[in-house]
Every structure is written in C-alpha cells, then in structure tokens.
C-alpha cells in the first residue's frame, strides 16, 4: 500500500523480475531499466534478511575487499562484484556465506 506509486512505474518484465527475486531468491537486475534506491522502514536482521552484498567491480571498491569479506562472513551473506559496464556479476568466494542467491 505504501509503495504503490513506485510499483506502477515498473514495466511488466521489471515487476516480474522483482517478484521472482523476492519470492525465489533468483538473481536479477538485467530487466531493470534504471537504478532504484529503496529504503526499508522496519526491522532488518542482516544475517536473516540479506542474501548478498553487491559491489561495483572497480579498483576503488576492490581496495575494500577485506572489509566486504568480513562484513559478509559476519552476516552470512554472499559478496558479489558486478561489472558496471556489462552488467555481469562475479561471485567472490566467501567461507561465511550459507544463503542462496
């Protein structure tokens, strides 16, 4: 009810991809026409509610690789670097990850 004004802006393929990601933890992003920043107003438990941390694959971000890996290990999520030019994702090995992507 609180996000209807945002949902009506999505194309059918974008909405379908969003639903599949939410319900089935399917990897997505290819169908989205634009970047959307979303705020969650309510309790979030990182090790329960977050499946993966997506980080741009740039030298600037790679410098923080240790910090990202420690965060993912602590919160049991997967680290994924993504190519900002080709929209490709490169999973990073992380021994603390137990979820699904």
Residue pairs with C-beta under 8 A, 6 or more apart in sequence:
6 36
7 15
10 18
11 31
11 33
13 31
14 31
14 32
14 33
16 31
17 26
17 28
17 29
17 30
17 31
17 32
18 28
20 26
20 28
21 27
21 28
25 51
25 99
25 100
25 101
27 89
27 101
29 82
29 87
29 89
30 87
44 50
46 75
46 77
47 74
47 75
47 76
47 77
50 75
50 77
51 77
51 78
51 99
51 100
51 101
52 77
52 78
52 79
52 80
52 99
52 101
53 68
53 71
53 72
53 77
53 78
53 79
53 80
54 80
54 81
54 82
54 89
55 61
55 64
55 68
55 79
55 80
55 81
55 82
56 81
56 82
56 84
57 81
57 82
57 83
57 84
57 90
58 84
61 81
62 81
65 92
68 79
68 92
69 79
69 92
69 94
71 77
72 78
72 79
72 92
72 94
72 96
72 97
73 94
73 95
73 96
73 97
74 96
76 96
76 97
76 98
76 99
77 97
77 99
78 91
78 92
78 94
78 97
78 99
78 101
79 91
79 92
79 94
79 97
80 89
80 90
80 91
80 92
80 101
81 89
81 90
81 92
82 88
82 89
82 90
83 89
83 90
91 101
